[in-house]
Amino acid sequence: MTDGRLAGPVRRLNGMALRVLAMAVWLAAGLLCPVAASAQAPAPPPPPPEAADLARIKRQLESPTLLRDAVEHAPAVPTFRTSVTQRIDIWKFWGDPDAVAAEVRPRSGSWHSEFQNMVTPDEVKGYGAGLGNGEAVQMVATSLAFALGMKHLTKAIAGALEGRGERKAKQEVQRELEAFYLLHPEARPAAPTPP
């Protein structure tokens, strides 16, 4: 103890002990409250309904209402039925089945396909018949690979042509030098001596 205060670890211990004590009191109160509540006398039962109240409820239940009367007096069979059936010959629009390729025709009904074209934004439409997201990713990957290949291929071809031109120029210079040395052997430089 210094200056009338407890040291740090002792203060922390005292704070922890206070928390544990508070938790124990709270737990004991929670466990003992149901025992105290059950020791009290049971609540008295509600008073029986008065005869006037029962008569008022019966009158309201027996009074006619529009909805109840409509349901009670409704006929069991509907008054009329209607249906429309029509067979649409799609080939009237497409012509001969061999005239239009299968991949051009919509997979579902033509009306459904037209409706989808109207309500689907262009940003989320696919790349046409048979191309889903997987095929689109594959197409993008191969397109990128092809573009990179073509970029490097053109550089490689340009480099090969440039190197070929340099080699041809060096060979031509060597041929001309040899022809000159044949005519003037004294002009040929002496071979360097090894060290």
matplotlib code that plots the C-alpha trace (Angstrom):
import matplotlib.pyplot as plt

x = [0.0, 1.3, -0.3, -3.4, -4.2, -4.0, -1.5, -2.7, -3.1, -4.9, -7.3, -8.0, -8.7, -11.1, -12.9, -13.2, -14.4, -17.1, -18.3, -18.4, -20.4, -22.8, -23.3, -23.9, -26.6, -28.3, -28.3, -29.7, -32.4, -33.4, -33.5, -35.4, -38.1, -40.1, -40.2, -41.6, -44.1, -45.4, -45.8, -48.4, -52.1, -53.5, -55.3, -59.1, -60.9, -62.6, -66.2, -68.8, -70.3, -73.5, -76.7, -77.1, -73.7, -74.5, -77.8, -76.0, -73.4, -76.1, -78.1, -75.0, -74.2, -77.7, -78.1, -77.9, -74.8, -74.2, -71.1, -72.6, -75.8, -73.9, -71.9, -74.8, -77.1, -74.4, -75.2, -72.9, -72.3, -70.9, -73.4, -71.2, -67.9, -65.8, -62.6, -60.6, -58.5, -56.7, -53.9, -51.3, -49.4, -45.9, -44.8, -47.2, -44.7, -41.5, -42.4, -41.1, -39.2, -36.2, -36.1, -35.0, -32.1, -32.8, -30.3, -32.0, -35.4, -35.9, -35.6, -38.9, -42.1, -41.6, -43.9, -41.9, -38.7, -40.0, -41.2, -37.8, -36.1, -38.4, -37.8, -34.2, -31.6, -28.9, -26.2, -27.3, -28.2, -26.0, -24.0, -26.7, -28.1, -26.0, -23.7, -24.2, -21.9, -19.4, -19.0, -18.7, -15.8, -14.2, -14.6, -13.1, -10.1, -9.4, -9.8, -7.3, -4.8, -5.2, -4.7, -1.6, -0.3, -0.8, 0.9, 4.0, 3.9, 4.1, 7.0, 8.8, 8.3, 9.5, 12.5, 13.3, 13.1, 15.3, 17.9, 17.8, 18.5, 21.5, 22.8, 22.5, 24.3, 27.1, 27.4, 27.5, 30.2, 32.3, 31.9, 33.0, 36.0, 37.1, 36.8, 38.9, 41.5, 41.8, 42.7, 44.9, 46.4, 48.7, 45.7, 44.6, 45.2, 47.5, 45.8, 46.0, 48.6, 47.2, 48.5]
y = [0.0, 3.4, 6.7, 4.9, 3.3, -0.3, -1.5, -2.2, -6.0, -5.8, -3.1, -5.3, -8.2, -6.2, -5.0, -8.6, -9.8, -7.1, -8.2, -11.8, -10.9, -8.8, -11.7, -14.1, -11.8, -11.4, -15.2, -15.9, -13.3, -14.8, -18.3, -17.4, -15.1, -18.0, -19.6, -16.4, -16.0, -19.5, -19.1, -16.4, -17.2, -18.0, -15.2, -15.4, -16.7, -14.1, -13.4, -15.3, -13.3, -11.5, -12.7, -9.3, -9.6, -13.0, -11.8, -8.8, -11.1, -13.6, -10.7, -9.4, -12.9, -13.4, -10.0, -10.2, -9.0, -8.6, -10.7, -13.6, -13.5, -13.6, -16.6, -18.5, -17.9, -18.3, -21.0, -24.0, -23.8, -20.7, -18.8, -19.2, -20.4, -19.3, -20.5, -19.6, -22.1, -21.5, -23.4, -21.2, -22.7, -21.2, -22.3, -19.8, -17.2, -19.2, -20.8, -24.1, -25.9, -26.4, -22.7, -21.5, -23.1, -24.4, -22.1, -19.0, -19.9, -19.1, -21.9, -21.1, -19.8, -16.9, -14.7, -15.4, -14.7, -11.3, -10.4, -11.3, -9.1, -6.2, -6.4, -7.5, -4.7, -5.0, -5.0, -8.4, -10.1, -13.0, -13.2, -15.0, -18.5, -21.1, -18.7, -18.5, -16.9, -19.8, -19.6, -15.8, -16.1, -18.7, -16.4, -13.4, -15.5, -16.9, -13.4, -11.9, -14.8, -14.3, -10.5, -10.9, -13.6, -11.4, -8.4, -10.5, -12.3, -9.0, -7.9, -11.2, -11.1, -7.5, -8.4, -11.4, -9.4, -6.7, -9.3, -11.0, -7.6, -7.0, -10.5, -10.0, -6.7, -8.2, -11.1, -8.6, -6.6, -9.8, -10.8, -7.4, -7.4, -10.8, -9.7, -6.6, -8.7, -11.0, -8.0, -6.4, -9.0, -6.5, -4.6, -7.6, -6.9, -9.3, -11.9, -10.9, -12.9, -14.7, -13.4]
z = [0.0, -1.0, -0.1, 1.2, -2.2, -3.1, -5.7, -9.3, -9.1, -5.7, -7.1, -10.2, -7.8, -5.7, -8.9, -10.1, -6.7, -6.8, -10.3, -9.1, -6.0, -8.1, -10.5, -7.6, -6.1, -9.5, -10.1, -6.6, -7.0, -10.4, -8.9, -5.8, -7.4, -8.9, -5.5, -3.9, -6.7, -6.3, -2.6, -3.1, -3.4, -6.8, -8.6, -8.3, -11.5, -13.7, -12.8, -14.9, -17.8, -17.1, -18.8, -20.4, -22.0, -23.4, -24.8, -26.5, -28.1, -29.4, -30.9, -32.8, -34.1, -35.4, -37.1, -40.9, -42.7, -46.4, -46.5, -44.5, -46.5, -49.8, -48.7, -47.3, -50.4, -53.1, -55.7, -55.8, -59.6, -61.3, -63.4, -66.6, -67.8, -70.7, -72.3, -75.4, -77.2, -80.4, -82.0, -83.5, -86.4, -85.9, -89.4, -90.8, -89.5, -90.1, -93.4, -94.4, -91.5, -93.7, -94.7, -91.3, -89.4, -85.9, -84.3, -85.8, -84.4, -80.7, -78.2, -76.6, -78.2, -80.5, -78.5, -75.3, -77.1, -78.4, -74.9, -73.4, -76.1, -75.1, -71.3, -71.1, -71.1, -73.8, -71.1, -69.7, -73.0, -74.1, -77.2, -79.2, -79.4, -77.7, -75.9, -72.2, -69.6, -69.7, -73.5, -73.3, -70.8, -73.0, -76.0, -74.1, -73.0, -76.4, -77.9, -75.4, -76.1, -79.8, -79.6, -77.4, -79.7, -82.8, -81.0, -80.2, -83.6, -85.5, -83.3, -83.8, -87.6, -87.7, -85.6, -87.8, -91.0, -89.5, -88.4, -91.8, -93.5, -91.1, -91.8, -95.6, -95.4, -93.4, -95.9, -98.8, -97.1, -96.4, -100.1, -101.3, -98.9, -100.1, -103.7, -102.8, -101.0, -104.0, -106.1, -103.4, -101.1, -99.5, -98.1, -96.0, -92.3, -90.5, -88.2, -84.6, -82.6, -79.6, -76.3]

ax = plt.figure().add_subplot(projection="3d")
ax.plot(x, y, z, "-o")
ax.set_aspect("equal")
plt.show()
